[in-house]
Amino acid sequence: MIKTKKPSCPSGYILRDAYKTKSGKVIQSRCILKTGLVSPGKSTMKLNNMINNAKQRSIKALRLSKKLNLPIRSRCDENQTLRSGYTRRSYDRRQGKYVGKHYRHAVVAPGCIKKRGSKNIPTRTEIQKSKRSSIIILDDDDHLLSEYGYFEVENKTKAERMNSLNKLIEHFIPIKGKMATYNYVIKALNARYILNRNSNPKVATIFKSDQKQISKLYKTIKEK
């Protein structure tokens, strides 16, 4: 047990326990901003709500797809999997090749997409399914990454990608706060890395590299 002096935290902050790094350095207990102020509620409850909302959107999209006679795929090829239907919100492009273009609200029917699982595991058994610790769900604000120019990352330089991410961070800091903003961007990039590491390793490597760069930048800011 690491013994350190525990400070008393002001309102809106919680106490982070002391811990020892791999090099043996002891990090003292300190107060950190309570992220629940930005997004209140338990993480498990928020995850369940996100899953239930996603299911409801998929059911609604399926119902509207049938009403509009959109093509619906119920069976997919061997190397494909069925993607749930969803409704896309309308928005305007803020940056990029199609800046200023307006995308209307649309209903996207269920369809077949390429499997993202490991190629070394052709089918997932019940044991493999039970080993999944969590479900990767992207945040509702994730479309802002592309609106700030963070899209088609394989065709952009590192400087261009970091410029887009820095603009996104500047946009969110007044809304979420500094800690919550950096945590959100880091998690969003890591989620994209996980989703692409089997189906598109080249792009996944770019997401991971950018995530490490943002993490390094955030660490520098915290140490000031």
Buried (B, 14 or more C-beta within 10 A) or exposed (E): EEEEEEEEBEEEBEEEEBEEEEEEEEEEBBBEBBBEEBEEEEEEEEEEEBEEEBEEBBEBBBEBBEEEEBEBBEEBEEEBEBBBBBEEEEBEBBBBEEEEEEEEEEBBBBBBEEBBEEEEEEEEEEEEEEEEEEEEBBBEBBEBBBBBBBBEBEEBEEEEBBBBBBBBBEBBBEEBBBBBBBBBBBBBBBBBBBBBBBBBEEBBBBBBBBBBBBBEBBEEEEEE
